[in-house]
Amino acid sequence: MKKVEAVIKPFKLDEVKEALHEVGIKGITVTEAKGFGRQKGHTELYRGAEYVVDFLPKVKIEVIMEDGLVERAVEAIQQAAHTGRIGDGKIFVSPVDEVIRIRTGERGNDAI
């Protein structure tokens, strides 16, 4: 099993959700996040004063899946989240040792 985490632009969430659904992903966790990478924030004007916005709004998606779905899921996220502009985000893939469904006690792939 693998955990795929993607940090994307908020307005791309619906497209990514639909793309993952088409791949066969049944559930995702979404968290509102703030951060920056090479984008390094930007300057805004508020009531005549300039200020720096260091942390930009992002959305973090987390999905646990069987190993066989990982490549298709990553491709789906990449295509759906792509704008071609700086700040499109990142995808992280890491191994998951165990998954346990609290309600039933199921473990492994059955718990996903």
NORRALIN-V702652 format. One record per backbone hydrogen bond with DSSP energy under -0.5 kcal/mol. CO is the residue of the C=O (numbers start at 1). NH is the residue of the N-H. If there is no record, write none. Layout:
CO_NH ; CO_NH
This chain:
1_96 ; 2_4 ; 2_65 ; 3_5 ; 3_94 ; 4_63 ; 5_92 ; 6_8 ; 6_61 ; 7_90 ; 8_59 ; 9_12 ; 10_13 ; 12_16 ; 13_17 ; 14_18 ; 15_19 ; 16_20 ; 17_21 ; 18_22 ; 19_23 ; 20_24 ; 20_25 ; 21_24 ; 29_62 ; 31_60 ; 33_58 ; 35_56 ; 37_40 ; 42_53 ; 44_46 ; 44_51 ; 46_49 ; 49_46 ; 51_44 ; 52_54 ; 53_42 ; 54_56 ; 56_35 ; 58_33 ; 59_8 ; 59_61 ; 60_31 ; 61_6 ; 62_29 ; 63_4 ; 65_2 ; 66_69 ; 66_70 ; 67_70 ; 69_73 ; 70_74 ; 71_75 ; 72_76 ; 73_77 ; 74_78 ; 75_79 ; 76_80 ; 77_81 ; 78_82 ; 85_88 ; 88_9 ; 90_7 ; 92_5 ; 94_3 ; 99_108 ; 100_102 ; 101_105 ; 106_101 ; 107_110 ; 108_111 ; 109_112
